[in-house]
Amino acid sequence: MRTKYYLRLPNPQKARGSEPELAFQSVGAEGMAEELEAALRGTGLFDRWRAMQEDPDAVDPGMGVTDPAATVTGQQHDLSVDLVAITDLPGAVFKHRLRILAGSGWELRDVRSA
Protein backbone atom coordinates (compact mmCIF):
# COMPACT_ATOMS: atom_id res chain seq x y z
CA MET A 1 0.00 0.00 0.00
CA ARG A 2 1.38 3.39 -0.99
CA THR A 3 1.46 5.94 1.79
CA LYS A 4 1.77 9.71 1.59
CA TYR A 5 3.74 11.37 4.40
CA TYR A 6 3.47 15.11 5.02
CA LEU A 7 6.55 16.40 6.84
CA ARG A 8 7.77 19.76 8.07
CA LEU A 9 11.34 20.71 8.89
CA PRO A 10 10.84 23.87 10.97
CA ASN A 11 14.53 24.78 10.90
CA PRO A 12 16.20 23.06 7.93
CA GLN A 13 19.69 24.15 9.00
CA LYS A 14 19.26 22.18 12.24
CA ALA A 15 17.57 19.16 10.63
CA ARG A 16 20.66 16.98 10.75
CA GLY A 17 21.24 13.42 11.89
CA SER A 18 23.87 12.57 14.50
CA GLU A 19 26.41 11.38 11.89
CA PRO A 20 27.40 14.40 9.76
CA GLU A 21 28.51 12.24 6.83
CA LEU A 22 25.03 10.68 6.65
CA ALA A 23 22.94 13.74 7.47
CA PHE A 24 21.23 16.10 5.05
CA GLN A 25 23.75 18.20 3.16
CA SER A 26 21.11 20.50 1.67
CA VAL A 27 19.27 23.30 3.44
CA GLY A 28 16.67 24.00 0.75
CA ALA A 29 13.44 22.21 -0.04
CA GLU A 30 14.48 20.87 -3.45
CA GLY A 31 17.82 19.46 -2.26
CA MET A 32 16.34 17.89 0.86
CA ALA A 33 13.57 16.29 -1.21
CA GLU A 34 16.18 14.84 -3.59
CA GLU A 35 18.28 13.45 -0.72
CA LEU A 36 15.28 11.84 1.00
CA GLU A 37 14.04 10.40 -2.30
CA ALA A 38 17.47 8.85 -2.96
CA ALA A 39 17.48 7.38 0.57
CA LEU A 40 14.10 5.73 -0.03
CA ARG A 41 14.86 4.48 -3.55
CA GLY A 42 18.34 3.06 -3.00
CA THR A 43 20.48 1.31 -0.41
CA GLY A 44 23.36 3.81 -0.28
CA LEU A 45 22.37 5.65 2.91
CA PHE A 46 21.33 2.47 4.69
CA ASP A 47 24.52 0.65 3.66
CA ARG A 48 26.74 3.49 4.94
CA TRP A 49 24.77 3.65 8.21
CA ARG A 50 24.92 -0.13 8.65
CA ALA A 51 28.70 -0.17 8.11
CA MET A 52 29.05 2.31 11.00
CA GLN A 53 27.26 0.05 13.48
CA GLU A 54 29.19 -1.92 16.09
CA ASP A 55 27.97 -5.23 14.63
CA PRO A 56 26.77 -4.59 11.05
CA ASP A 57 25.81 -8.25 10.61
CA ALA A 58 23.35 -7.95 13.50
CA VAL A 59 21.36 -5.18 11.77
CA ASP A 60 17.95 -6.36 10.60
CA PRO A 61 18.24 -6.67 6.80
CA GLY A 62 14.55 -5.75 6.57
CA MET A 63 15.51 -2.19 7.46
CA GLY A 64 17.40 -2.00 4.15
CA VAL A 65 14.41 -2.48 1.86
CA THR A 66 13.91 0.10 -0.86
CA ASP A 67 11.13 1.56 -2.98
CA PRO A 68 12.46 2.44 -6.45
CA ALA A 69 9.18 4.24 -7.19
CA ALA A 70 9.28 6.51 -4.10
CA THR A 71 8.82 10.22 -4.76
CA VAL A 72 9.51 13.24 -2.58
CA THR A 73 8.62 16.85 -3.31
CA GLY A 74 9.61 19.87 -1.28
CA GLN A 75 8.43 23.42 -0.79
CA GLN A 76 10.19 26.25 0.98
CA HIS A 77 7.97 28.30 3.33
CA ASP A 78 9.89 31.24 4.73
CA LEU A 79 12.36 29.49 7.03
CA SER A 80 10.76 26.03 7.09
CA VAL A 81 10.63 23.22 4.54
CA ASP A 82 7.61 21.04 3.80
CA LEU A 83 8.20 17.63 2.24
CA VAL A 84 5.65 15.20 0.81
CA ALA A 85 6.89 11.63 0.40
CA ILE A 86 4.97 8.85 -1.33
CA THR A 87 6.30 5.35 -0.75
CA ASP A 88 5.49 1.68 -0.22
CA LEU A 89 8.12 1.38 2.52
CA PRO A 90 6.94 0.38 6.01
CA GLY A 91 6.58 3.33 8.38
CA ALA A 92 9.42 2.13 10.61
CA VAL A 93 11.84 2.02 7.67
CA PHE A 94 10.69 5.42 6.39
CA LYS A 95 11.14 7.06 9.80
CA HIS A 96 14.53 5.40 10.32
CA ARG A 97 15.87 6.86 7.06
CA LEU A 98 14.49 10.26 7.99
CA ARG A 99 16.13 10.12 11.44
CA ILE A 100 19.48 9.27 9.82
CA LEU A 101 19.14 12.30 7.56
CA ALA A 102 17.41 14.83 9.83
CA GLY A 103 17.80 13.60 13.41
CA SER A 104 14.85 14.88 15.41
CA GLY A 105 14.56 18.09 13.36
CA TRP A 106 11.35 17.05 11.56
CA GLU A 107 7.65 16.85 12.27
CA LEU A 108 5.20 14.34 10.86
CA ARG A 109 2.14 16.46 9.98
CA ASP A 110 -0.12 13.87 8.37
CA VAL A 111 -0.19 10.37 6.89
CA ARG A 112 -2.65 9.27 4.20
CA SER A 113 -3.19 6.50 1.71
CA ALA A 114 -1.68 7.50 -1.62
C-alpha positions in Angstrom: 0.0 0.0 0.0 1.4 3.4 -1.0 1.5 5.9 1.8 1.8 9.7 1.6 3.7 11.4 4.4 3.5 15.1 5.0 6.6 16.4 6.8 7.8 19.8 8.1 11.3 20.7 8.9 10.8 23.9 11.0 14.5 24.8 10.9 16.2 23.1 7.9 19.7 24.1 9.0 19.3 22.2 12.2 17.6 19.2 10.6 20.7 17.0 10.8 21.2 13.4 11.9 23.9 12.6 14.5 26.4 11.4 11.9 27.4 14.4 9.8 28.5 12.2 6.8 25.0 10.7 6.6 22.9 13.7 7.5 21.2 16.1 5.0 23.7 18.2 3.2 21.1 20.5 1.7 19.3 23.3 3.4 16.7 24.0 0.8 13.4 22.2 0.0 14.5 20.9 -3.4 17.8 19.5 -2.3 16.3 17.9 0.9 13.6 16.3 -1.2 16.2 14.8 -3.6 18.3 13.5 -0.7 15.3 11.8 1.0 14.0 10.4 -2.3 17.5 8.9 -3.0 17.5 7.4 0.6 14.1 5.7 0.0 14.9 4.5 -3.6 18.3 3.1 -3.0 20.5 1.3 -0.4 23.4 3.8 -0.3 22.4 5.6 2.9 21.3 2.5 4.7 24.5 0.7 3.7 26.7 3.5 4.9 24.8 3.7 8.2 24.9 -0.1 8.7 28.7 -0.2 8.1 29.1 2.3 11.0 27.3 0.1 13.5 29.2 -1.9 16.1 28.0 -5.2 14.6 26.8 -4.6 11.0 25.8 -8.2 10.6 23.4 -7.9 13.5 21.4 -5.2 11.8 18.0 -6.4 10.6 18.2 -6.7 6.8 14.6 -5.7 6.6 15.5 -2.2 7.5 17.4 -2.0 4.2 14.4 -2.5 1.9 13.9 0.1 -0.9 11.1 1.6 -3.0 12.5 2.4 -6.5 9.2 4.2 -7.2 9.3 6.5 -4.1 8.8 10.2 -4.8 9.5 13.2 -2.6 8.6 16.8 -3.3 9.6 19.9 -1.3 8.4 23.4 -0.8 10.2 26.3 1.0 8.0 28.3 3.3 9.9 31.2 4.7 12.4 29.5 7.0 10.8 26.0 7.1 10.6 23.2 4.5 7.6 21.0 3.8 8.2 17.6 2.2 5.7 15.2 0.8 6.9 11.6 0.4 5.0 8.9 -1.3 6.3 5.3 -0.8 5.5 1.7 -0.2 8.1 1.4 2.5 6.9 0.4 6.0 6.6 3.3 8.4 9.4 2.1 10.6 11.8 2.0 7.7 10.7 5.4 6.4 11.1 7.1 9.8 14.5 5.4 10.3 15.9 6.9 7.1 14.5 10.3 8.0 16.1 10.1 11.4 19.5 9.3 9.8 19.1 12.3 7.6 17.4 14.8 9.8 17.8 13.6 13.4 14.8 14.9 15.4 14.6 18.1 13.4 11.4 17.1 11.6 7.6 16.8 12.3 5.2 14.3 10.9 2.1 16.5 10.0 -0.1 13.9 8.4 -0.2 10.4 6.9 -2.6 9.3 4.2 -3.2 6.5 1.7 -1.7 7.5 -1.6 
